[in-house]
């Protein structure tokens, strides 16, 4: 038996733009079929130079990030990963701090699990050019 209420279609670009890139997760209305406490999915569209406002720390989720187009850099303590070809991906586990930077206009698909509150970084009023390591999201030296 198939219940039409369990099928949802859409377009990642416009749907994601309406919710800061997120297509599925705990933050969706519980009546929305895209509500999930198990997993989060993001369609991230990042212009060249876009960067995470600050590092994600004390991570309690596992994440997979897949490059759809462009060039995207992820920073981890002691390691940098550059995704340069469509389909390149990186997986990191709980407890791994991270940040990111779009080296070119980029589209990435992120899957995180479980879906839990507490990681939202509000968009700044404006982005500045080069930021210091303390404000750019780069890990402090020695971490």
N, CA, C and O of each residue as an XYZ file, in Angstrom:
572
protein
N       0.845     -1.174      0.000
C       0.000      0.000      0.000
C       0.895      1.242      0.000
O       1.909      1.287      0.696
N       0.515      2.227     -0.771
C       1.308      3.443     -0.879
C       0.457      4.631     -0.469
O      -0.615      4.853     -1.032
N       0.918      5.384      0.492
C       0.214      6.564      0.982
C       0.848      7.794      0.346
O       2.025      8.059      0.589
N       0.110      8.554     -0.460
C       0.652      9.727     -1.139
C       1.274     10.733     -0.187
O       2.128     11.521     -0.594
N       0.862     10.719      1.072
C       1.419     11.668      2.027
C       2.877     11.361      2.357
O       3.574     12.216      2.905
N       3.352     10.154      2.033
C       4.741      9.803      2.333
C       5.675     10.104      1.162
O       6.877      9.852      1.251
N       5.144     10.631      0.085
C       5.971     10.969     -1.080
C       6.028     12.485     -1.196
O       5.001     13.164     -1.193
N       7.231     12.995     -1.298
C       7.426     14.442     -1.418
C       8.419     14.675     -2.544
O       9.478     14.048     -2.576
N       8.093     15.559     -3.457
C       9.028     15.904     -4.521
C       9.353     17.385     -4.436
O       8.608     18.163     -3.840
N      10.456     17.762     -5.028
C      10.836     19.159     -5.012
C      12.051     19.389     -5.877
O      12.481     18.506     -6.620
N      12.595     20.573     -5.773
C      13.833     20.950     -6.457
C      14.803     21.437     -5.393
O      14.502     22.355     -4.630
N      15.959     20.815     -5.356
C      16.917     21.101     -4.286
C      17.282     22.577     -4.215
O      17.331     23.141     -3.122
N      17.538     23.216     -5.351
C      17.960     24.620     -5.333
C      16.985     25.535     -4.631
O      17.330     26.141     -3.617
N      15.759     25.651     -5.151
C      14.811     26.573     -4.501
C      14.343     26.101     -3.127
O      14.141     26.922     -2.233
N      14.169     24.795     -2.944
C      13.720     24.302     -1.635
C      14.785     24.578     -0.572
O      14.470     24.998      0.541
N      16.037     24.337     -0.926
C      17.123     24.552      0.027
C      17.298     26.029      0.336
O      17.569     26.396      1.479
N      17.143     26.881     -0.674
C      17.317     28.324     -0.471
C      16.311     28.862      0.542
O      16.580     29.864      1.204
N      15.182     28.224      0.668
C      14.153     28.672      1.595
C      14.507     28.356      3.057
O      13.880     28.886      3.974
N      15.516     27.488      3.274
C      15.854     27.085      4.631
C      17.368     26.938      4.803
O      17.847     25.940      5.340
N      18.123     27.961      4.333
C      19.571     28.012      4.510
C      20.283     26.776      3.976
O      21.358     26.421      4.458
N      19.691     26.122      2.985
C      20.305     24.973      2.348
C      19.753     23.633      2.800
O      19.968     22.615      2.142
N      19.049     23.629      3.911
C      18.620     22.354      4.480
C      17.347     21.835      3.811
O      16.361     22.556      3.662
N      17.400     20.569      3.415
C      16.258     19.898      2.798
C      15.542     18.984      3.774
O      14.343     18.746      3.633
N      16.261     18.468      4.762
C      15.695     17.472      5.654
C      16.402     17.546      7.001
O      17.619     17.723      7.048
N      15.660     17.412      8.094
C      16.265     17.386      9.424
C      15.278     17.693     10.522
O      14.092     17.897     10.265
N      15.773     17.728     11.757
C      14.922     17.941     12.929
C      14.256     19.313     12.929
O      13.226     19.499     13.577
N      14.832     20.278     12.207
C      14.365     21.663     12.204
C      13.140     21.874     11.319
O      12.534     22.945     11.362
N      12.769     20.894     10.531
C      11.547     21.001      9.724
C      10.341     20.740     10.615
O      10.440     20.032     11.617
N       9.208     21.315     10.245
C       7.970     21.107     10.991
C       7.679     19.606     11.080
O       7.807     18.896     10.083
N       7.290     19.117     12.261
C       7.012     17.681     12.411
C       5.956     17.145     11.429
O       5.954     15.951     11.128
N       5.079     17.991     10.936
C       4.074     17.544      9.959
C       4.652     17.449      8.546
O       4.022     16.869      7.661
N       5.831     18.005      8.328
C       6.491     17.997      7.026
C       7.178     16.640      6.832
O       7.876     16.187      7.739
N       7.007     15.982      5.692
C       7.680     14.690      5.492
C       9.205     14.800      5.497
O       9.898     13.785      5.565
N       9.731     16.024      5.424
C      11.179     16.223      5.463
C      11.709     16.378      6.898
O      12.901     16.610      7.102
N      10.831     16.251      7.870
C      11.256     16.278      9.272
C      11.908     14.936      9.597
O      11.358     13.880      9.283
N      13.086     14.981     10.230
C      13.769     13.760     10.644
C      14.666     14.066     11.826
O      15.359     15.084     11.844
N      14.653     13.199     12.796
C      15.593     13.300     13.900
C      16.751     12.333     13.710
O      17.654     12.250     14.542
N      16.710     11.595     12.586
C      17.749     10.615     12.302
C      18.854     11.152     11.399
O      20.018     10.779     11.545
N      18.488     12.028     10.465
C      19.446     12.471      9.458
C      19.133     13.896      9.007
O      17.984     14.334      9.064
N      20.168     14.618      8.556
C      20.011     15.951      7.974
C      20.633     15.922      6.584
O      21.681     15.308      6.381
N      19.994     16.580      5.635
C      20.538     16.677      4.279
C      20.522     18.135      3.861
O      19.513     18.828      3.991
N      21.668     18.590      3.353
C      21.805     19.980      2.933
C      22.287     20.040      1.491
O      23.199     19.309      1.105
N      21.672     20.913      0.694
C      22.115     21.243     -0.651
C      22.782     22.599     -0.505
O      22.111     23.631     -0.481
N      24.096     22.594     -0.409
C      24.829     23.821     -0.139
C      25.332     24.479     -1.414
O      26.119     23.889     -2.155
N      24.882     25.693     -1.668
C      25.336     26.483     -2.810
C      26.212     27.598     -2.245
O      25.735     28.465     -1.514
N      27.497     27.564     -2.593
C      28.457     28.479     -1.979
C      29.205     29.275     -3.041
O      29.880     28.682     -3.883
N      29.102     30.602     -3.025
C      29.897     31.409     -3.948
C      31.374     31.344     -3.560
O      31.711     31.094     -2.403
N      32.240     31.570     -4.529
C      33.673     31.596     -4.275
C      33.962     32.528     -3.102
O      33.451     33.647     -3.045
N      34.784     32.058     -2.171
C      35.155     32.860     -1.007
C      34.253     32.665      0.199
O      34.583     33.129      1.291
N      33.121     31.988      0.030
C      32.218     31.725      1.154
C      32.948     30.819      2.149
O      33.652     29.890      1.752
N      32.773     31.095      3.435
C      33.416     30.274      4.451
C      32.529     30.152      5.675
O      31.667     30.996      5.922
N      32.752     29.096      6.434
C      32.003     28.900      7.675
C      32.414     30.005      8.632
O      33.599     30.307      8.771
N      31.449     30.600      9.280
C      31.707     31.734     10.167
C      32.647     31.365     11.319
O      33.500     32.165     11.703
N      32.494     30.172     11.862
C      33.380     29.705     12.931
C      33.422     28.173     12.875
O      32.562     27.535     12.267
N      34.413     27.615     13.508
C      34.582     26.164     13.512
C      33.415     25.483     14.219
O      32.892     25.987     15.213
N      33.019     24.333     13.690
C      32.086     23.446     14.393
C      32.938     22.622     15.346
O      33.847     21.908     14.921
N      32.642     22.725     16.626
C      33.430     22.026     17.639
C      32.525     21.132     18.473
O      31.302     21.275     18.457
N      33.136     20.218     19.193
C      32.407     19.272     20.040
C      31.320     18.559     19.227
O      30.198     18.367     19.694
N      31.679     18.179     18.016
C      30.745     17.552     17.080
C      30.196     16.243     17.643
O      30.949     15.410     18.147
N      28.887     16.072     17.552
C      28.228     14.860     18.045
C      27.605     14.054     16.907
O      26.875     13.089     17.137
N      27.911     14.472     15.668
C      27.319     13.792     14.514
C      28.414     13.269     13.599
O      29.565     13.700     13.669
N      28.040     12.350     12.755
C      28.881     11.892     11.653
C      28.402     12.633     10.417
O      27.208     12.900     10.281
N      29.322     12.971      9.505
C      28.939     13.735      8.322
C      29.630     13.195      7.075
O      30.752     12.693      7.123
N      28.926     13.317      5.970
C      29.439     13.003      4.643
C      29.165     14.216      3.777
O      28.028     14.684      3.705
N      30.201     14.735      3.112
C      30.034     15.877      2.234
C      30.527     15.465      0.846
O      31.661     15.012      0.693
N      29.658     15.628     -0.175
C      29.957     15.232     -1.548
C      29.979     16.472     -2.427
O      29.056     17.285     -2.380
N      31.028     16.622     -3.228
C      31.123     17.744     -4.151
C      30.283     17.461     -5.392
O      30.462     16.443     -6.060
N      29.367     18.377     -5.689
C      28.554     18.296     -6.902
C      29.247     19.076     -8.016
O      29.375     18.588     -9.139
N      29.692     20.293     -7.695
C      30.415     21.113     -8.676
C      31.298     22.103     -7.951
O      31.075     22.407     -6.779
N      32.319     22.613     -8.659
C      33.210     23.623     -8.104
C      34.416     23.036     -7.412
O      34.901     21.964     -7.774
N      34.895     23.753     -6.408
C      36.066     23.341     -5.619
C      35.810     23.792     -4.186
O      35.480     24.954     -3.947
N      35.963     22.875     -3.231
C      35.554     23.117     -1.852
C      36.604     22.538     -0.919
O      37.041     21.399     -1.084
N      37.003     23.339      0.064
C      38.047     22.918      1.002
C      37.443     22.726      2.392
O      36.669     23.556      2.869
N      37.806     21.630      3.024
C      37.423     21.387      4.410
C      38.664     21.374      5.268
O      39.687     20.786      4.916
N      38.551     22.035      6.400
C      39.653     22.122      7.348
C      39.306     21.283      8.567
O      38.215     21.389      9.128
N      40.254     20.452      8.962
C      40.145     19.646     10.168
C      41.406     19.901     10.981
O      42.421     20.304     10.413
N      41.376     19.681     12.274
C      42.604     19.879     13.045
C      43.734     19.023     12.459
O      43.649     17.795     12.439
N      44.778     19.683     11.989
C      45.930     18.977     11.466
C      45.795     18.434     10.057
O      46.696     17.744      9.579
N      44.674     18.732      9.368
C      44.491     18.192      8.020
C      43.566     19.074      7.196
O      42.568     19.592      7.697
N      43.913     19.236      5.928
C      43.074     19.946      4.974
C      42.691     18.975      3.868
O      43.534     18.221      3.382
N      41.419     18.989      3.467
C      40.933     18.145      2.382
C      40.318     19.058      1.330
O      39.443     19.865      1.641
N      40.778     18.933      0.075
C      40.227     19.717     -1.023
C      39.447     18.789     -1.935
O      39.976     17.795     -2.432
N      38.174     19.129     -2.150
C      37.315     18.388     -3.076
C      37.352     19.155     -4.391
O      36.920     20.306     -4.447
N      37.867     18.528     -5.457
C      38.114     19.251     -6.695
C      37.382     18.671     -7.901
O      37.204     19.367     -8.901
N      36.953     17.410     -7.826
C      36.271     16.781     -8.948
C      34.893     16.305     -8.501
O      34.712     15.861     -7.368
N      33.929     16.406     -9.410
C      32.568     15.982     -9.081
C      32.608     14.576     -8.499
O      33.240     13.676     -9.051
N      31.928     14.408     -7.384
C      31.878     13.110     -6.721
C      32.921     12.929     -5.639
O      32.822     11.988     -4.852
N      33.939     13.813     -5.570
C      34.879     13.745     -4.451
C      34.082     13.903     -3.161
O      33.127     14.679     -3.107
N      34.472     13.172     -2.130
C      33.749     13.304     -0.858
C      34.685     13.117      0.309
O      35.798     12.608      0.177
N      34.198     13.544      1.456
C      34.916     13.353      2.711
C      33.883     12.951      3.765
O      32.766     13.467      3.797
N      34.285     12.027      4.615
C      33.452     11.535      5.714
C      34.223     11.769      6.997
O      35.408     11.447      7.087
N      33.543     12.337      8.003
C      34.198     12.497      9.299
C      33.221     12.125     10.400
O      32.004     12.224     10.244
N      33.784     11.699     11.504
C      32.975     11.163     12.585
C      32.770     12.111     13.746
O      33.221     13.256     13.746
N      32.088     11.598     14.708
C      31.798     12.365     15.922
C      33.098     12.791     16.579
O      34.083     12.051     16.587
N      33.082     13.994     17.128
C      34.244     14.504     17.829
C      35.278     15.181     16.938
O      36.296     15.661     17.438
N      35.037     15.232     15.612
C      35.999     15.850     14.697
C      35.557     17.287     14.397
O      34.534     17.505     13.748
N      36.335     18.260     14.876
C      36.047     19.667     14.608
C      36.304     19.943     13.132
O      37.122     19.277     12.498
N      35.597     20.935     12.593
C      35.789     21.233     11.168
C      35.347     22.643     10.811
O      34.611     23.297     11.551
N      35.818     23.088      9.656
C      35.383     24.317      9.032
C      35.503     24.113      7.530
O      36.006     23.080      7.088
N      35.047     25.085      6.735
C      35.093     24.931      5.274
C      35.252     26.267      4.577
O      35.020     27.328      5.157
N      35.658     26.187      3.301
C      35.878     27.364      2.478
C      35.633     26.989      1.018
O      36.146     25.974      0.548
N      34.853     27.798      0.295
C      34.599     27.566     -1.130
C      35.721     28.219     -1.933
O      35.780     29.444     -2.034
N      36.612     27.405     -2.505
C      37.720     27.937     -3.304
C      37.240     28.443     -4.661
O      37.860     29.322     -5.259
N      36.128     27.882     -5.143
C      35.438     28.336     -6.357
C      33.951     28.286     -6.039
O      33.560     27.737     -5.009
N      33.114     28.852     -6.910
C      31.679     28.635     -6.752
C      31.484     27.129     -6.628
O      32.016     26.366     -7.435
N      30.725     26.696     -5.625
C      30.614     25.262     -5.374
C      29.206     24.886     -4.944
O      28.488     25.673     -4.327
N      28.832     23.663     -5.289
C      27.610     23.041     -4.796
C      28.034     21.739     -4.131
O      28.740     20.923     -4.724
N      27.589     21.558     -2.888
C      27.920     20.346     -2.132
C      26.656     19.767     -1.526
O      25.715     20.494     -1.208
N      26.644     18.473     -1.371
C      25.554     17.778     -0.694
C      26.118     17.243      0.611
O      27.098     16.498      0.616
N      25.493     17.627      1.719
C      25.948     17.185      3.033
C      24.879     16.312      3.668
O      23.697     16.655      3.669
N      25.307     15.184      4.204
C      24.431     14.285      4.956
C      25.038     14.153      6.342
O      26.208     13.799      6.483
N      24.232     14.439      7.373
C      24.716     14.342      8.756
C      23.742     13.496      9.557
O      22.532     13.528      9.332
N      24.294     12.740     10.494
C      23.435     11.943     11.353
C      24.085     11.796     12.718
O      25.309     11.721     12.823
N      23.257     11.755     13.776
C      21.813     12.035     13.782
C      21.537     13.529     13.640
O      22.460     14.344     13.650
N      20.269     13.875     13.508
C      19.851     15.272     13.395
C      19.567     15.808     14.785
O      18.574     15.440     15.413
N      20.449     16.683     15.262
C      20.282     17.233     16.606
C      20.477     18.740     16.579
O      21.255     19.249     15.772
N      19.777     19.464     17.453
C      19.921     20.924     17.495
C      21.248     21.336     18.119
O      21.916     20.548     18.789
N      21.612     22.601     17.878
C      22.742     23.184     18.576
C      23.935     23.539     17.724
O      24.958     23.962     18.262
N      23.846     23.383     16.408
C      25.004     23.646     15.560
C      24.809     24.807     14.608
O      25.714     25.112     13.831
N      23.687     25.449     14.641
C      23.410     26.515     13.691
C      24.362     27.688     13.899
O      24.584     28.152     15.017
N      24.909     28.142     12.793
C      25.719     29.358     12.794
C      24.925     30.376     12.017
O      24.743     30.224     10.809
N      24.443     31.418     12.685
C      23.671     32.439     11.995
C      24.556     33.183     11.013
O      25.737     33.416     11.271
N      23.966     33.554      9.879
C      24.698     34.299      8.867
C      25.044     35.679      9.411
O      24.214     36.317     10.058
N      26.254     36.141      9.155
C      26.612     37.489      9.603
C      25.857     38.519      8.768
O      25.341     38.210      7.694
N      25.801     39.756      9.284
C      25.138     40.832      8.550
C      25.827     41.083      7.221
O      25.175     41.417      6.231
N      27.131     40.923      7.195
C      27.901     41.061      5.961
C      29.184     40.279      6.126
O      29.661     40.060      7.240
N      29.727     39.867      5.020
C      30.995     39.153      5.056
C      32.087     40.127      4.668
O      31.903     40.967      3.787
N      33.224     40.009      5.332
C      34.350     40.859      4.999
C      35.327     40.064      4.146
O      35.145     38.864      3.940
N      36.330     40.711      3.667
C      37.337     40.030      2.860
C      38.124     39.065      3.722
O      37.545     38.196      4.375
N      39.418     39.209      3.729
C      40.260     38.306      4.512
C      40.009     38.540      5.992
O      40.010     39.676      6.468
N      39.796     37.459      6.703
C      39.577     37.528      8.143
C      40.779     36.941      8.854
O      41.537     36.159      8.280
N      40.943     37.318     10.087
C      42.034     36.764     10.873
C      41.712     35.317     11.224
O      40.551     34.917     11.143
N      42.720     34.511     11.617
C      42.449     33.130     12.009
C      41.439     33.036     13.144
O      40.693     32.061     13.231
N      41.409     34.043     14.016
C      40.464     34.008     15.126
C      39.023     34.165     14.658
O      38.108     33.660     15.310
N      38.802     34.855     13.542
C      37.433     35.098     13.075
C      37.097     34.353     11.800
O      35.933     34.312     11.401
N      38.091     33.761     11.151
C      37.829     33.110      9.868
C      37.314     31.710     10.029
O      36.864     31.108      9.054
N      37.363     31.159     11.242
C      36.964     29.788     11.419
C      38.143     28.821     11.360
O      37.959     27.615     11.523
N      39.341     29.331     11.131
C      40.494     28.451     11.091
C      40.832     28.004     12.506
O      40.658     28.744     13.474
N      41.315     26.786     12.595
C      41.651     26.241     13.895
C      42.819     27.015     14.490
O      43.730     27.422     13.768
N      42.797     27.218     15.792
C      43.942     27.841     16.426
C      45.181     26.958     16.209
O      45.057     25.740     16.072
N      46.330     27.549     16.178
C      47.565     26.790     15.989
C      47.674     25.724     17.060
O      47.316     25.945     18.217
N      48.170     24.575     16.663
C      48.410     23.505     17.625
C      47.218     22.620     17.898
O      47.294     21.753     18.768
N      46.101     22.806     17.178
C      44.963     21.923     17.432
C      44.784     20.964     16.303
O      43.873     20.136     16.335
